[in-house]
Amino acid sequence: MDMAMREIFEILEENVRWWEQAAVTCEHTAARLLEGEKEGWQLMGAVYRERAEKHARLVEQMRRDGNGARG
């Protein structure tokens, strides 16, 4: 894998961690709030978690495609 591709993977993998941390932060914040106040935090947590999953799937797909191209 060339250097540019490795750097792209590093950025995407770091994004997965950041999106997951954002989701956890929102979920923990929502858990401490009253009904009517927590829904927005829950929604943001769900969006961040979905974003983390999309990034993780993209990384996995790129790895599979890269491994197949070299095989």
C-alpha positions as CSV (number, residue, x, y, z in Angstrom):
1,M,0.0,0.0,0.0
2,D,1.5,3.3,-0.9
3,M,2.0,6.2,1.5
4,A,-0.9,8.3,0.3
5,M,-3.3,5.3,0.8
6,R,-2.0,4.6,4.3
7,E,-2.6,8.2,5.2
8,I,-6.1,8.1,3.9
9,F,-6.7,4.9,6.0
10,E,-5.3,6.6,9.1
11,I,-7.6,9.6,8.6
12,L,-10.7,7.4,8.1
13,E,-9.8,5.2,11.1
14,E,-9.3,8.3,13.2
15,N,-12.6,9.6,12.0
16,V,-14.3,6.3,13.2
17,R,-12.9,6.9,16.7
18,W,-14.0,10.5,16.8
19,W,-17.5,9.8,15.5
20,E,-17.8,7.0,18.1
21,Q,-16.6,9.2,20.9
22,A,-19.1,11.9,19.8
23,A,-21.9,9.4,19.9
24,V,-20.9,8.2,23.4
25,T,-20.7,11.7,24.6
26,C,-24.2,12.5,23.3
27,E,-25.7,9.3,24.7
28,H,-24.2,10.0,28.1
29,T,-25.5,13.6,28.1
30,A,-28.9,12.5,27.0
31,A,-29.1,9.9,29.8
32,R,-28.8,12.8,32.4
33,L,-31.5,15.0,30.8
34,L,-35.3,15.1,31.3
35,E,-37.8,14.0,28.7
36,G,-38.2,16.8,26.2
37,E,-34.5,17.8,26.5
38,K,-32.8,14.6,25.7
39,E,-34.3,13.8,22.3
40,G,-32.0,16.1,20.4
41,W,-28.9,14.6,22.1
42,Q,-30.2,11.1,21.3
43,L,-30.7,12.0,17.7
44,M,-27.2,13.5,17.5
45,G,-25.8,10.4,19.1
46,A,-27.5,8.2,16.6
47,V,-26.3,10.3,13.7
48,Y,-22.7,10.2,15.0
49,R,-22.9,6.4,15.5
50,E,-24.2,6.0,12.0
51,R,-21.4,8.1,10.6
52,A,-18.8,6.0,12.5
53,E,-20.3,2.8,11.1
54,K,-20.2,4.3,7.5
55,H,-16.6,5.2,7.9
56,A,-15.7,1.8,9.3
57,R,-17.5,0.1,6.4
58,L,-15.6,2.3,4.0
59,V,-12.3,1.4,5.5
60,E,-13.2,-2.3,5.4
61,Q,-14.3,-2.1,1.8
62,M,-11.1,-0.2,0.8
63,R,-9.0,-2.8,2.5
64,R,-10.8,-5.7,0.7
65,D,-10.5,-3.9,-2.6
66,G,-6.8,-3.1,-2.0
67,N,-6.0,-6.7,-1.0
68,G,-7.8,-8.0,-4.1
69,A,-6.0,-5.7,-6.4
70,R,-2.6,-7.0,-5.1
71,G,-3.6,-10.6,-5.1
